[in-house]
Amino acid sequence: MFPGSLLMKQKKFLYNFKNVRWARGRHETYLCYVVKRRDSATSCSLDFGYLRNKPLDEVDDLRDAFKILGL
């Protein structure tokens, strides 16, 4: 739906989110998100994905999406 909304590859997820004391070689920060709209007792997912700490335009796209949705 929105630019930057992707599923992360399983290998990349396990590498970056493995619970280790020293995170050698892991120089990126990820923010995983799910955008839901709740109408009464039900909710529906509008978008999901993850953002990396690098491209600023992805953050701007997500911020714009929140404004459009009124969130």
CHARMM internal coordinates of N, CA and C (Angstrom, degrees):
IC EDIT
DIST 1 N 1 CA 1.4553
DIST 1 CA 1 C 1.5285
ANGL 1 N 1 CA 1 C 110.94
DIST 1 C 2 N 1.3176
ANGL 1 CA 1 C 2 N 117.48
DIHE 1 N 1 CA 1 C 2 N -51.53
DIST 2 N 2 CA 1.4602
ANGL 1 C 2 N 2 CA 121.35
DIHE 1 CA 1 C 2 N 2 CA -179.10
DIST 2 CA 2 C 1.5215
ANGL 2 N 2 CA 2 C 109.06
DIHE 1 C 2 N 2 CA 2 C -112.13
DIST 2 C 3 N 1.3299
ANGL 2 CA 2 C 3 N 118.00
DIHE 2 N 2 CA 2 C 3 N 150.04
DIST 3 N 3 CA 1.4686
ANGL 2 C 3 N 3 CA 119.79
DIHE 2 CA 2 C 3 N 3 CA 178.33
DIST 3 CA 3 C 1.5249
ANGL 3 N 3 CA 3 C 110.75
DIHE 2 C 3 N 3 CA 3 C -58.79
DIST 3 C 4 N 1.3066
ANGL 3 CA 3 C 4 N 117.06
DIHE 3 N 3 CA 3 C 4 N 142.53
DIST 4 N 4 CA 1.4522
ANGL 3 C 4 N 4 CA 121.21
DIHE 3 CA 3 C 4 N 4 CA 178.24
DIST 4 CA 4 C 1.5169
ANGL 4 N 4 CA 4 C 113.00
DIHE 3 C 4 N 4 CA 4 C 87.94
DIST 4 C 5 N 1.3220
ANGL 4 CA 4 C 5 N 118.32
DIHE 4 N 4 CA 4 C 5 N -0.05
DIST 5 N 5 CA 1.4514
ANGL 4 C 5 N 5 CA 121.35
DIHE 4 CA 4 C 5 N 5 CA 179.93
DIST 5 CA 5 C 1.5234
ANGL 5 N 5 CA 5 C 108.90
DIHE 4 C 5 N 5 CA 5 C -88.48
DIST 5 C 6 N 1.3175
ANGL 5 CA 5 C 6 N 117.00
DIHE 5 N 5 CA 5 C 6 N 102.01
DIST 6 N 6 CA 1.4575
ANGL 5 C 6 N 6 CA 122.30
DIHE 5 CA 5 C 6 N 6 CA -175.79
DIST 6 CA 6 C 1.5153
ANGL 6 N 6 CA 6 C 109.85
DIHE 5 C 6 N 6 CA 6 C -137.23
DIST 6 C 7 N 1.2998
ANGL 6 CA 6 C 7 N 115.45
DIHE 6 N 6 CA 6 C 7 N 158.05
DIST 7 N 7 CA 1.4550
ANGL 6 C 7 N 7 CA 119.68
DIHE 6 CA 6 C 7 N 7 CA 168.37
DIST 7 CA 7 C 1.5190
ANGL 7 N 7 CA 7 C 107.81
DIHE 6 C 7 N 7 CA 7 C -87.30
DIST 7 C 8 N 1.3182
ANGL 7 CA 7 C 8 N 116.59
DIHE 7 N 7 CA 7 C 8 N 137.80
DIST 8 N 8 CA 1.4537
ANGL 7 C 8 N 8 CA 121.47
DIHE 7 CA 7 C 8 N 8 CA 178.58
DIST 8 CA 8 C 1.5287
ANGL 8 N 8 CA 8 C 108.39
DIHE 7 C 8 N 8 CA 8 C -80.80
DIST 8 C 9 N 1.3050
ANGL 8 CA 8 C 9 N 116.61
DIHE 8 N 8 CA 8 C 9 N 139.91
DIST 9 N 9 CA 1.4616
ANGL 8 C 9 N 9 CA 120.93
DIHE 8 CA 8 C 9 N 9 CA 177.09
DIST 9 CA 9 C 1.5284
ANGL 9 N 9 CA 9 C 109.15
DIHE 8 C 9 N 9 CA 9 C -62.38
DIST 9 C 10 N 1.3337
ANGL 9 CA 9 C 10 N 116.80
DIHE 9 N 9 CA 9 C 10 N 142.12
DIST 10 N 10 CA 1.4583
ANGL 9 C 10 N 10 CA 121.48
DIHE 9 CA 9 C 10 N 10 CA -176.18
DIST 10 CA 10 C 1.5288
ANGL 10 N 10 CA 10 C 111.62
DIHE 9 C 10 N 10 CA 10 C -57.94
DIST 10 C 11 N 1.3262
ANGL 10 CA 10 C 11 N 117.68
DIHE 10 N 10 CA 10 C 11 N -42.47
DIST 11 N 11 CA 1.4674
ANGL 10 C 11 N 11 CA 121.56
DIHE 10 CA 10 C 11 N 11 CA -179.29
DIST 11 CA 11 C 1.5318
ANGL 11 N 11 CA 11 C 110.82
DIHE 10 C 11 N 11 CA 11 C -61.13
DIST 11 C 12 N 1.3363
ANGL 11 CA 11 C 12 N 116.95
DIHE 11 N 11 CA 11 C 12 N -42.98
DIST 12 N 12 CA 1.4635
ANGL 11 C 12 N 12 CA 121.16
DIHE 11 CA 11 C 12 N 12 CA 179.18
DIST 12 CA 12 C 1.5257
ANGL 12 N 12 CA 12 C 110.64
DIHE 11 C 12 N 12 CA 12 C -65.69
DIST 12 C 13 N 1.3425
ANGL 12 CA 12 C 13 N 116.97
DIHE 12 N 12 CA 12 C 13 N -41.68
DIST 13 N 13 CA 1.4620
ANGL 12 C 13 N 13 CA 120.71
DIHE 12 CA 12 C 13 N 13 CA 178.89
DIST 13 CA 13 C 1.5266
ANGL 13 N 13 CA 13 C 110.73
DIHE 12 C 13 N 13 CA 13 C -61.04
DIST 13 C 14 N 1.3287
ANGL 13 CA 13 C 14 N 117.11
DIHE 13 N 13 CA 13 C 14 N -49.88
DIST 14 N 14 CA 1.4623
ANGL 13 C 14 N 14 CA 120.55
DIHE 13 CA 13 C 14 N 14 CA -178.26
DIST 14 CA 14 C 1.5224
ANGL 14 N 14 CA 14 C 111.44
DIHE 13 C 14 N 14 CA 14 C -63.14
DIST 14 C 15 N 1.3309
ANGL 14 CA 14 C 15 N 117.77
DIHE 14 N 14 CA 14 C 15 N -36.66
DIST 15 N 15 CA 1.4636
ANGL 14 C 15 N 15 CA 121.10
DIHE 14 CA 14 C 15 N 15 CA 178.64
DIST 15 CA 15 C 1.5258
ANGL 15 N 15 CA 15 C 111.13
DIHE 14 C 15 N 15 CA 15 C -65.64
DIST 15 C 16 N 1.3254
ANGL 15 CA 15 C 16 N 117.54
DIHE 15 N 15 CA 15 C 16 N -45.62
DIST 16 N 16 CA 1.4579
ANGL 15 C 16 N 16 CA 121.01
DIHE 15 CA 15 C 16 N 16 CA -174.35
DIST 16 CA 16 C 1.5224
ANGL 16 N 16 CA 16 C 114.10
DIHE 15 C 16 N 16 CA 16 C -82.27
DIST 16 C 17 N 1.3312
ANGL 16 CA 16 C 17 N 117.92
DIHE 16 N 16 CA 16 C 17 N -24.99
DIST 17 N 17 CA 1.4591
ANGL 16 C 17 N 17 CA 119.73
DIHE 16 CA 16 C 17 N 17 CA -174.87
DIST 17 CA 17 C 1.5183
ANGL 17 N 17 CA 17 C 113.66
DIHE 16 C 17 N 17 CA 17 C -112.27
DIST 17 C 18 N 1.3191
ANGL 17 CA 17 C 18 N 118.02
DIHE 17 N 17 CA 17 C 18 N 12.36
DIST 18 N 18 CA 1.4573
ANGL 17 C 18 N 18 CA 121.30
DIHE 17 CA 17 C 18 N 18 CA 175.80
DIST 18 CA 18 C 1.5253
ANGL 18 N 18 CA 18 C 108.09
DIHE 17 C 18 N 18 CA 18 C -67.21
DIST 18 C 19 N 1.3141
ANGL 18 CA 18 C 19 N 116.18
DIHE 18 N 18 CA 18 C 19 N 137.10
DIST 19 N 19 CA 1.4583
ANGL 18 C 19 N 19 CA 121.37
DIHE 18 CA 18 C 19 N 19 CA -177.03
DIST 19 CA 19 C 1.5294
ANGL 19 N 19 CA 19 C 109.41
DIHE 18 C 19 N 19 CA 19 C -81.86
DIST 19 C 20 N 1.3319
ANGL 19 CA 19 C 20 N 116.25
DIHE 19 N 19 CA 19 C 20 N 92.23
DIST 20 N 20 CA 1.4588
ANGL 19 C 20 N 20 CA 121.73
DIHE 19 CA 19 C 20 N 20 CA 179.47
DIST 20 CA 20 C 1.5260
ANGL 20 N 20 CA 20 C 109.33
DIHE 19 C 20 N 20 CA 20 C -124.86
DIST 20 C 21 N 1.3274
ANGL 20 CA 20 C 21 N 115.07
DIHE 20 N 20 CA 20 C 21 N 152.68
DIST 21 N 21 CA 1.4647
ANGL 20 C 21 N 21 CA 119.43
DIHE 20 CA 20 C 21 N 21 CA -179.32
DIST 21 CA 21 C 1.5290
ANGL 21 N 21 CA 21 C 111.28
DIHE 20 C 21 N 21 CA 21 C -67.63
DIST 21 C 22 N 1.3207
ANGL 21 CA 21 C 22 N 118.40
DIHE 21 N 21 CA 21 C 22 N -44.38
DIST 22 N 22 CA 1.4613
ANGL 21 C 22 N 22 CA 122.41
DIHE 21 CA 21 C 22 N 22 CA -179.66
DIST 22 CA 22 C 1.5219
ANGL 22 N 22 CA 22 C 108.33
DIHE 21 C 22 N 22 CA 22 C -114.96
DIST 22 C 23 N 1.2906
ANGL 22 CA 22 C 23 N 117.28
DIHE 22 N 22 CA 22 C 23 N 119.88
DIST 23 N 23 CA 1.4690
ANGL 22 C 23 N 23 CA 122.06
DIHE 22 CA 22 C 23 N 23 CA -175.88
DIST 23 CA 23 C 1.5269
ANGL 23 N 23 CA 23 C 110.68
DIHE 22 C 23 N 23 CA 23 C -95.82
DIST 23 C 24 N 1.3216
ANGL 23 CA 23 C 24 N 116.92
DIHE 23 N 23 CA 23 C 24 N 65.72
DIST 24 N 24 CA 1.4645
ANGL 23 C 24 N 24 CA 122.09
DIHE 23 CA 23 C 24 N 24 CA -179.31
DIST 24 CA 24 C 1.5291
ANGL 24 N 24 CA 24 C 110.37
DIHE 23 C 24 N 24 CA 24 C -63.99
DIST 24 C 25 N 1.3307
ANGL 24 CA 24 C 25 N 116.62
DIHE 24 N 24 CA 24 C 25 N 133.02
DIST 25 N 25 CA 1.4560
ANGL 24 C 25 N 25 CA 121.54
DIHE 24 CA 24 C 25 N 25 CA 176.88
DIST 25 CA 25 C 1.5187
ANGL 25 N 25 CA 25 C 115.03
DIHE 24 C 25 N 25 CA 25 C 81.58
DIST 25 C 26 N 1.3037
ANGL 25 CA 25 C 26 N 117.24
DIHE 25 N 25 CA 25 C 26 N 2.65
DIST 26 N 26 CA 1.4632
ANGL 25 C 26 N 26 CA 120.43
DIHE 25 CA 25 C 26 N 26 CA -179.20
DIST 26 CA 26 C 1.5235
ANGL 26 N 26 CA 26 C 108.19
DIHE 25 C 26 N 26 CA 26 C -104.91
DIST 26 C 27 N 1.3356
ANGL 26 CA 26 C 27 N 115.81
DIHE 26 N 26 CA 26 C 27 N 99.11
DIST 27 N 27 CA 1.4621
ANGL 26 C 27 N 27 CA 120.76
DIHE 26 CA 26 C 27 N 27 CA -174.27
DIST 27 CA 27 C 1.5136
ANGL 27 N 27 CA 27 C 112.50
DIHE 26 C 27 N 27 CA 27 C -114.75
DIST 27 C 28 N 1.3102
ANGL 27 CA 27 C 28 N 117.76
DIHE 27 N 27 CA 27 C 28 N 16.14
DIST 28 N 28 CA 1.4565
ANGL 27 C 28 N 28 CA 120.64
DIHE 27 CA 27 C 28 N 28 CA -178.05
DIST 28 CA 28 C 1.5247
ANGL 28 N 28 CA 28 C 109.50
DIHE 27 C 28 N 28 CA 28 C -122.84
DIST 28 C 29 N 1.3049
ANGL 28 CA 28 C 29 N 115.07
DIHE 28 N 28 CA 28 C 29 N 150.31
DIST 29 N 29 CA 1.4569
ANGL 28 C 29 N 29 CA 121.88
DIHE 28 CA 28 C 29 N 29 CA 175.46
DIST 29 CA 29 C 1.5147
ANGL 29 N 29 CA 29 C 107.73
DIHE 28 C 29 N 29 CA 29 C -111.54
DIST 29 C 30 N 1.3234
ANGL 29 CA 29 C 30 N 116.44
DIHE 29 N 29 CA 29 C 30 N 135.03
DIST 30 N 30 CA 1.4575
ANGL 29 C 30 N 30 CA 121.59
DIHE 29 CA 29 C 30 N 30 CA -179.85
DIST 30 CA 30 C 1.5213
ANGL 30 N 30 CA 30 C 109.96
DIHE 29 C 30 N 30 CA 30 C -117.78
DIST 30 C 31 N 1.3089
ANGL 30 CA 30 C 31 N 115.14
DIHE 30 N 30 CA 30 C 31 N 143.21
DIST 31 N 31 CA 1.4604
ANGL 30 C 31 N 31 CA 121.94
DIHE 30 CA 30 C 31 N 31 CA 172.38
DIST 31 CA 31 C 1.5265
ANGL 31 N 31 CA 31 C 106.72
DIHE 30 C 31 N 31 CA 31 C -121.05
DIST 31 C 32 N 1.3256
ANGL 31 CA 31 C 32 N 116.51
DIHE 31 N 31 CA 31 C 32 N 112.32
DIST 32 N 32 CA 1.4671
ANGL 31 C 32 N 32 CA 121.16
DIHE 31 CA 31 C 32 N 32 CA 176.97
DIST 32 CA 32 C 1.5221
ANGL 32 N 32 CA 32 C 107.35
DIHE 31 C 32 N 32 CA 32 C -91.50
DIST 32 C 33 N 1.3258
ANGL 32 CA 32 C 33 N 116.52
DIHE 32 N 32 CA 32 C 33 N 139.92
DIST 33 N 33 CA 1.4624
ANGL 32 C 33 N 33 CA 119.02
DIHE 32 CA 32 C 33 N 33 CA -176.83
DIST 33 CA 33 C 1.5198
ANGL 33 N 33 CA 33 C 111.93
DIHE 32 C 33 N 33 CA 33 C -143.03
DIST 33 C 34 N 1.3261
ANGL 33 CA 33 C 34 N 114.42
DIHE 33 N 33 CA 33 C 34 N 153.49
DIST 34 N 34 CA 1.4631
ANGL 33 C 34 N 34 CA 123.54
DIHE 33 CA 33 C 34 N 34 CA 170.94
DIST 34 CA 34 C 1.5175
ANGL 34 N 34 CA 34 C 105.81
DIHE 33 C 34 N 34 CA 34 C -133.84
DIST 34 C 35 N 1.3123
ANGL 34 CA 34 C 35 N 117.09
DIHE 34 N 34 CA 34 C 35 N 126.26
DIST 35 N 35 CA 1.4640
ANGL 34 C 35 N 35 CA 121.87
DIHE 34 CA 34 C 35 N 35 CA 177.44
DIST 35 CA 35 C 1.5228
ANGL 35 N 35 CA 35 C 106.71
DIHE 34 C 35 N 35 CA 35 C -103.00
DIST 35 C 36 N 1.3435
ANGL 35 CA 35 C 36 N 115.95
DIHE 35 N 35 CA 35 C 36 N 119.80
DIST 36 N 36 CA 1.4625
ANGL 35 C 36 N 36 CA 121.17
DIHE 35 CA 35 C 36 N 36 CA 179.67
DIST 36 CA 36 C 1.5143
ANGL 36 N 36 CA 36 C 109.44
DIHE 35 C 36 N 36 CA 36 C -122.85
DIST 36 C 37 N 1.2968
ANGL 36 CA 36 C 37 N 115.00
DIHE 36 N 36 CA 36 C 37 N 150.90
DIST 37 N 37 CA 1.4595
ANGL 36 C 37 N 37 CA 120.85
DIHE 36 CA 36 C 37 N 37 CA 173.29
DIST 37 CA 37 C 1.5164
ANGL 37 N 37 CA 37 C 106.98
DIHE 36 C 37 N 37 CA 37 C -116.94
DIST 37 C 38 N 1.3173
ANGL 37 CA 37 C 38 N 115.94
DIHE 37 N 37 CA 37 C 38 N 125.05
DIST 38 N 38 CA 1.4524
ANGL 37 C 38 N 38 CA 120.27
DIHE 37 CA 37 C 38 N 38 CA -178.45
DIST 38 CA 38 C 1.5193
ANGL 38 N 38 CA 38 C 109.15
DIHE 37 C 38 N 38 CA 38 C -103.34
DIST 38 C 39 N 1.3179
ANGL 38 CA 38 C 39 N 115.30
DIHE 38 N 38 CA 38 C 39 N 120.02
DIST 39 N 39 CA 1.4566
ANGL 38 C 39 N 39 CA 122.76
DIHE 38 CA 38 C 39 N 39 CA 174.15
DIST 39 CA 39 C 1.5230
ANGL 39 N 39 CA 39 C 106.90
DIHE 38 C 39 N 39 CA 39 C -116.69
DIST 39 C 40 N 1.3016
ANGL 39 CA 39 C 40 N 116.75
DIHE 39 N 39 CA 39 C 40 N 109.54
DIST 40 N 40 CA 1.4719
ANGL 39 C 40 N 40 CA 124.26
DIHE 39 CA 39 C 40 N 40 CA -176.08
DIST 40 CA 40 C 1.5285
ANGL 40 N 40 CA 40 C 109.88
DIHE 39 C 40 N 40 CA 40 C 57.23
DIST 40 C 41 N 1.3229
ANGL 40 CA 40 C 41 N 117.98
DIHE 40 N 40 CA 40 C 41 N -126.55
DIST 41 N 41 CA 1.4666
ANGL 40 C 41 N 41 CA 120.83
DIHE 40 CA 40 C 41 N 41 CA -174.89
DIST 41 CA 41 C 1.5248
ANGL 41 N 41 CA 41 C 112.78
DIHE 40 C 41 N 41 CA 41 C -85.84
DIST 41 C 42 N 1.3088
ANGL 41 CA 41 C 42 N 118.05
DIHE 41 N 41 CA 41 C 42 N -8.82
DIST 42 N 42 CA 1.4609
ANGL 41 C 42 N 42 CA 120.20
DIHE 41 CA 41 C 42 N 42 CA -178.25
DIST 42 CA 42 C 1.5280
ANGL 42 N 42 CA 42 C 110.78
DIHE 41 C 42 N 42 CA 42 C -108.91
DIST 42 C 43 N 1.3036
ANGL 42 CA 42 C 43 N 115.25
DIHE 42 N 42 CA 42 C 43 N 158.67
DIST 43 N 43 CA 1.4635
ANGL 42 C 43 N 43 CA 120.03
DIHE 42 CA 42 C 43 N 43 CA 175.37
DIST 43 CA 43 C 1.5202
ANGL 43 N 43 CA 43 C 108.43
DIHE 42 C 43 N 43 CA 43 C -138.56
DIST 43 C 44 N 1.3213
ANGL 43 CA 43 C 44 N 116.09
DIHE 43 N 43 CA 43 C 44 N 154.09
DIST 44 N 44 CA 1.4622
ANGL 43 C 44 N 44 CA 119.89
DIHE 43 CA 43 C 44 N 44 CA 177.21
DIST 44 CA 44 C 1.5257
ANGL 44 N 44 CA 44 C 108.55
DIHE 43 C 44 N 44 CA 44 C -133.15
DIST 44 C 45 N 1.3190
ANGL 44 CA 44 C 45 N 115.44
DIHE 44 N 44 CA 44 C 45 N 142.30
DIST 45 N 45 CA 1.4631
ANGL 44 C 45 N 45 CA 120.95
DIHE 44 CA 44 C 45 N 45 CA 178.67
DIST 45 CA 45 C 1.5181
ANGL 45 N 45 CA 45 C 109.57
DIHE 44 C 45 N 45 CA 45 C -79.14
DIST 45 C 46 N 1.3181
ANGL 45 CA 45 C 46 N 115.95
DIHE 45 N 45 CA 45 C 46 N 127.11
DIST 46 N 46 CA 1.4534
ANGL 45 C 46 N 46 CA 121.44
DIHE 45 CA 45 C 46 N 46 CA 178.15
DIST 46 CA 46 C 1.5191
ANGL 46 N 46 CA 46 C 111.75
DIHE 45 C 46 N 46 CA 46 C -95.87
DIST 46 C 47 N 1.3282
ANGL 46 CA 46 C 47 N 116.62
DIHE 46 N 46 CA 46 C 47 N -33.42
DIST 47 N 47 CA 1.4545
ANGL 46 C 47 N 47 CA 120.44
DIHE 46 CA 46 C 47 N 47 CA -178.95
DIST 47 CA 47 C 1.5168
ANGL 47 N 47 CA 47 C 108.84
DIHE 46 C 47 N 47 CA 47 C -162.91
DIST 47 C 48 N 1.3239
ANGL 47 CA 47 C 48 N 116.63
DIHE 47 N 47 CA 47 C 48 N 157.81
DIST 48 N 48 CA 1.4544
ANGL 47 C 48 N 48 CA 122.19
DIHE 47 CA 47 C 48 N 48 CA 175.89
DIST 48 CA 48 C 1.5199
ANGL 48 N 48 CA 48 C 108.00
DIHE 47 C 48 N 48 CA 48 C -155.33
DIST 48 C 49 N 1.3100
ANGL 48 CA 48 C 49 N 115.50
DIHE 48 N 48 CA 48 C 49 N 160.58
DIST 49 N 49 CA 1.4556
ANGL 48 C 49 N 49 CA 119.08
DIHE 48 CA 48 C 49 N 49 CA 178.97
DIST 49 CA 49 C 1.5101
ANGL 49 N 49 CA 49 C 111.02
DIHE 48 C 49 N 49 CA 49 C 161.08
DIST 49 C 50 N 1.3048
ANGL 49 CA 49 C 50 N 115.71
DIHE 49 N 49 CA 49 C 50 N -153.89
DIST 50 N 50 CA 1.4546
ANGL 49 C 50 N 50 CA 120.89
DIHE 49 CA 49 C 50 N 50 CA 177.56
DIST 50 CA 50 C 1.5166
ANGL 50 N 50 CA 50 C 109.36
DIHE 49 C 50 N 50 CA 50 C -149.43
DIST 50 C 51 N 1.3197
ANGL 50 CA 50 C 51 N 114.56
DIHE 50 N 50 CA 50 C 51 N 156.22
DIST 51 N 51 CA 1.4625
ANGL 50 C 51 N 51 CA 122.26
DIHE 50 CA 50 C 51 N 51 CA 176.48
DIST 51 CA 51 C 1.5215
ANGL 51 N 51 CA 51 C 107.77
DIHE 50 C 51 N 51 CA 51 C -121.98
DIST 51 C 52 N 1.3168
ANGL 51 CA 51 C 52 N 116.61
DIHE 51 N 51 CA 51 C 52 N 143.84
DIST 52 N 52 CA 1.4610
ANGL 51 C 52 N 52 CA 122.69
DIHE 51 CA 51 C 52 N 52 CA 173.74
DIST 52 CA 52 C 1.5099
ANGL 52 N 52 CA 52 C 108.91
DIHE 51 C 52 N 52 CA 52 C -100.71
DIST 52 C 53 N 1.3119
ANGL 52 CA 52 C 53 N 116.17
DIHE 52 N 52 CA 52 C 53 N 163.98
DIST 53 N 53 CA 1.4583
ANGL 52 C 53 N 53 CA 120.52
DIHE 52 CA 52 C 53 N 53 CA -179.05
DIST 53 CA 53 C 1.5184
ANGL 53 N 53 CA 53 C 113.44
DIHE 52 C 53 N 53 CA 53 C -75.94
DIST 53 C 54 N 1.3376
ANGL 53 CA 53 C 54 N 119.78
DIHE 53 N 53 CA 53 C 54 N 4.40
DIST 54 N 54 CA 1.4591
ANGL 53 C 54 N 54 CA 120.15
DIHE 53 CA 53 C 54 N 54 CA -175.41
DIST 54 CA 54 C 1.5198
ANGL 54 N 54 CA 54 C 114.73
DIHE 53 C 54 N 54 CA 54 C -93.41
DIST 54 C 55 N 1.3254
ANGL 54 CA 54 C 55 N 120.53
DIHE 54 N 54 CA 54 C 55 N -76.24
DIST 55 N 55 CA 1.4719
ANGL 54 C 55 N 55 CA 119.68
DIHE 54 CA 54 C 55 N 55 CA -171.81
DIST 55 CA 55 C 1.5281
ANGL 55 N 55 CA 55 C 113.16
DIHE 54 C 55 N 55 CA 55 C -70.73
DIST 55 C 56 N 1.3059
ANGL 55 CA 55 C 56 N 115.88
DIHE 55 N 55 CA 55 C 56 N 118.89
DIST 56 N 56 CA 1.4554
ANGL 55 C 56 N 56 CA 121.15
DIHE 55 CA 55 C 56 N 56 CA -179.85
DIST 56 CA 56 C 1.5173
ANGL 56 N 56 CA 56 C 111.70
DIHE 55 C 56 N 56 CA 56 C -70.64
DIST 56 C 57 N 1.3283
ANGL 56 CA 56 C 57 N 118.04
DIHE 56 N 56 CA 56 C 57 N -27.90
DIST 57 N 57 CA 1.4604
ANGL 56 C 57 N 57 CA 120.03
DIHE 56 CA 56 C 57 N 57 CA -177.98
DIST 57 CA 57 C 1.5270
ANGL 57 N 57 CA 57 C 112.14
DIHE 56 C 57 N 57 CA 57 C -64.94
DIST 57 C 58 N 1.3448
ANGL 57 CA 57 C 58 N 118.88
DIHE 57 N 57 CA 57 C 58 N -28.52
DIST 58 N 58 CA 1.4633
ANGL 57 C 58 N 58 CA 120.96
DIHE 57 CA 57 C 58 N 58 CA 176.27
DIST 58 CA 58 C 1.5190
ANGL 58 N 58 CA 58 C 110.56
DIHE 57 C 58 N 58 CA 58 C -65.11
DIST 58 C 59 N 1.3325
ANGL 58 CA 58 C 59 N 116.72
DIHE 58 N 58 CA 58 C 59 N -40.40
DIST 59 N 59 CA 1.4591
ANGL 58 C 59 N 59 CA 120.78
DIHE 58 CA 58 C 59 N 59 CA 178.26
DIST 59 CA 59 C 1.5242
ANGL 59 N 59 CA 59 C 109.63
DIHE 58 C 59 N 59 CA 59 C -64.93
DIST 59 C 60 N 1.3239
ANGL 59 CA 59 C 60 N 116.85
DIHE 59 N 59 CA 59 C 60 N -42.19
DIST 60 N 60 CA 1.4642
ANGL 59 C 60 N 60 CA 120.37
DIHE 59 CA 59 C 60 N 60 CA 177.81
DIST 60 CA 60 C 1.5202
ANGL 60 N 60 CA 60 C 111.26
DIHE 59 C 60 N 60 CA 60 C -62.22
DIST 60 C 61 N 1.3386
ANGL 60 CA 60 C 61 N 117.37
DIHE 60 N 60 CA 60 C 61 N -39.92
DIST 61 N 61 CA 1.4644
ANGL 60 C 61 N 61 CA 120.95
DIHE 60 CA 60 C 61 N 61 CA 178.40
DIST 61 CA 61 C 1.5237
ANGL 61 N 61 CA 61 C 110.98
DIHE 60 C 61 N 61 CA 61 C -62.39
DIST 61 C 62 N 1.3383
ANGL 61 CA 61 C 62 N 116.88
DIHE 61 N 61 CA 61 C 62 N -42.86
DIST 62 N 62 CA 1.4601
ANGL 61 C 62 N 62 CA 120.21
DIHE 61 CA 61 C 62 N 62 CA 179.62
DIST 62 CA 62 C 1.5255
ANGL 62 N 62 CA 62 C 110.57
DIHE 61 C 62 N 62 CA 62 C -66.48
DIST 62 C 63 N 1.3263
ANGL 62 CA 62 C 63 N 116.69
DIHE 62 N 62 CA 62 C 63 N -41.49
DIST 63 N 63 CA 1.4657
ANGL 62 C 63 N 63 CA 120.95
DIHE 62 CA 62 C 63 N 63 CA 178.41
DIST 63 CA 63 C 1.5279
ANGL 63 N 63 CA 63 C 110.35
DIHE 62 C 63 N 63 CA 63 C -61.16
DIST 63 C 64 N 1.3264
ANGL 63 CA 63 C 64 N 117.05
DIHE 63 N 63 CA 63 C 64 N -42.64
DIST 64 N 64 CA 1.4673
ANGL 63 C 64 N 64 CA 121.05
DIHE 63 CA 63 C 64 N 64 CA 177.00
DIST 64 CA 64 C 1.5249
ANGL 64 N 64 CA 64 C 111.10
DIHE 63 C 64 N 64 CA 64 C -62.74
DIST 64 C 65 N 1.3317
ANGL 64 CA 64 C 65 N 116.50
DIHE 64 N 64 CA 64 C 65 N -39.64
DIST 65 N 65 CA 1.4695
ANGL 64 C 65 N 65 CA 119.99
DIHE 64 CA 64 C 65 N 65 CA 179.20
DIST 65 CA 65 C 1.5218
ANGL 65 N 65 CA 65 C 110.60
DIHE 64 C 65 N 65 CA 65 C -62.81
DIST 65 C 66 N 1.3310
ANGL 65 CA 65 C 66 N 117.13
DIHE 65 N 65 CA 65 C 66 N -41.13
DIST 66 N 66 CA 1.4638
ANGL 65 C 66 N 66 CA 120.12
DIHE 65 CA 65 C 66 N 66 CA 177.95
DIST 66 CA 66 C 1.5229
ANGL 66 N 66 CA 66 C 110.90
DIHE 65 C 66 N 66 CA 66 C -62.31
DIST 66 C 67 N 1.3210
ANGL 66 CA 66 C 67 N 116.87
DIHE 66 N 66 CA 66 C 67 N -39.87
DIST 67 N 67 CA 1.4711
ANGL 66 C 67 N 67 CA 120.37
DIHE 66 CA 66 C 67 N 67 CA 178.87
DIST 67 CA 67 C 1.5225
ANGL 67 N 67 CA 67 C 110.88
DIHE 66 C 67 N 67 CA 67 C -64.47
DIST 67 C 68 N 1.3389
ANGL 67 CA 67 C 68 N 116.68
DIHE 67 N 67 CA 67 C 68 N -42.66
DIST 68 N 68 CA 1.4637
ANGL 67 C 68 N 68 CA 120.69
DIHE 67 CA 67 C 68 N 68 CA 179.51
DIST 68 CA 68 C 1.5234
ANGL 68 N 68 CA 68 C 110.66
DIHE 67 C 68 N 68 CA 68 C -62.01
DIST 68 C 69 N 1.3349
ANGL 68 CA 68 C 69 N 116.45
DIHE 68 N 68 CA 68 C 69 N -40.28
DIST 69 N 69 CA 1.4594
ANGL 68 C 69 N 69 CA 121.07
DIHE 68 CA 68 C 69 N 69 CA -178.41
DIST 69 CA 69 C 1.5248
ANGL 69 N 69 CA 69 C 112.31
DIHE 68 C 69 N 69 CA 69 C -79.96
DIST 69 C 70 N 1.3254
ANGL 69 CA 69 C 70 N 117.02
DIHE 69 N 69 CA 69 C 70 N -7.17
DIST 70 N 70 CA 1.4565
ANGL 69 C 70 N 70 CA 120.88
DIHE 69 CA 69 C 70 N 70 CA -179.58
DIST 70 CA 70 C 1.5178
ANGL 70 N 70 CA 70 C 113.27
DIHE 69 C 70 N 70 CA 70 C 74.84
DIST 70 C 71 N 1.3364
ANGL 70 CA 70 C 71 N 116.57
DIHE 70 N 70 CA 70 C 71 N 30.06
DIST 71 N 71 CA 1.4683
ANGL 70 C 71 N 71 CA 120.63
DIHE 70 CA 70 C 71 N 71 CA -178.92
DIST 71 CA 71 C 1.5051
ANGL 71 N 71 CA 71 C 111.01
DIHE 70 C 71 N 71 CA 71 C -101.56
END
COOR INIT
IC SEED 1 N 1 CA 1 C
IC BUILD
